[in-house]
Amino acid sequence: MKKFRMLDEGFKCEICHQQVDPLEYTARDHCPYCLYSKHVDINPGDRQNSCRGILKPIGFEKFKDTYKIIYKCEKCKTMIKNIMAKDDNMDKIIELSKKSY
């Protein structure tokens, strides 16, 4: 099992430039407006990955009683999955459901 470090912090999205507030129930790991993320973690919340590439949302999959967003790093091409947040833009989630990777 991966190590999880609870690090719930706000940030300014590098893609849509929205100010993103902390999630307050788990660690924030992507922008709820455009769904993009940044490749900063090796283990969730550790901020130890030197890649720092942009994680592009390319799909999603069912996970327990929610969904995981599937990302592909535009720099190193690594695939990553993050759990959908309650405040994610549902229009963007629907767009992802129409795409395949």
N, C-alpha and C positions, 0 to 999 in steps of 0.2 A: 504494500500500500504506500502511496506517495505521502510525503510529509506535507502538511498543510499549515501555513503560517497565516493567521488572521491579520490581514493588512487591508483595512477598508479605508481607502483615502480617495479624495476628490482629485480631479485633474482636468485639464483643458484638452479636448480631443484634437489630435493632430490632423484628422481628416475633415470633420465638419465644424471644428472650432467652437463647439458648444462647451460651456462649463458643466462638468459632470460632478454631482455631489456624491458623497459616500452613500453606500447602499443601506447601511445600518442594521442589516440582519445577517450578512455574510460579506466576504471580501469582494469589492467591486473589481471586475477584471476586463470589462469592455464598456464601450460607449452605448448607452441605451437609445441614443438618437439614430446613429448610423450603423451600430453593431460592430464596428471595427475595434481592434485591440492592438496591443503592442507586445512584441515578443521579448518580455523582460524577465520571465520566471523560468527556472529549471524545475523546481517544485513550487506549487501554488503559494504565492506571497513572498517568496524569498528574494526576488529582484536580482538574482545572480546570473541571468543569462546575458552574455555579452553581445548577442545578435542585434537586439534592439530594432529589428525589422517590423514592418507593419503586418499585422495579422488580418487578412481579408476574410470576411464571412463568405463561405461558399456553399453551405448547406446546413441541415440540422437533422437530428435523429431523436427518436423517443428514448427517454431515460427515466425509469421508474414512473413517477406521477408528473413529470415535467419533460423538458427537452434539453438537449445539448446543441449548441451552435458549433458547427465544424469550421475551423479556420485553416488557411494555408498561408504560411509566412511568405511574403513577397520577396524577401531577401534570401533566406536559406532553404525555402520550400518545405519546411517541417509542417506536418499536420498536427493540429491541436484541437481539443474539444473543451468547451466551457459551458457550464450550466446557464440556461437562460435566466435572466433576472425578471422580477415581477414588473418592473417599470420599462422593459424593452418595448421599442416601437413595433407594434403588431403588424403594421403595414410592411415593415422591413422583413419581419418573420415570414409573412405570407409570400413576399417576393422570393425569399430563400426557398420556400417550399416548391416553387415552380422551376427552380434551377437544379441541375445535377452537376457534379464535379467529376 
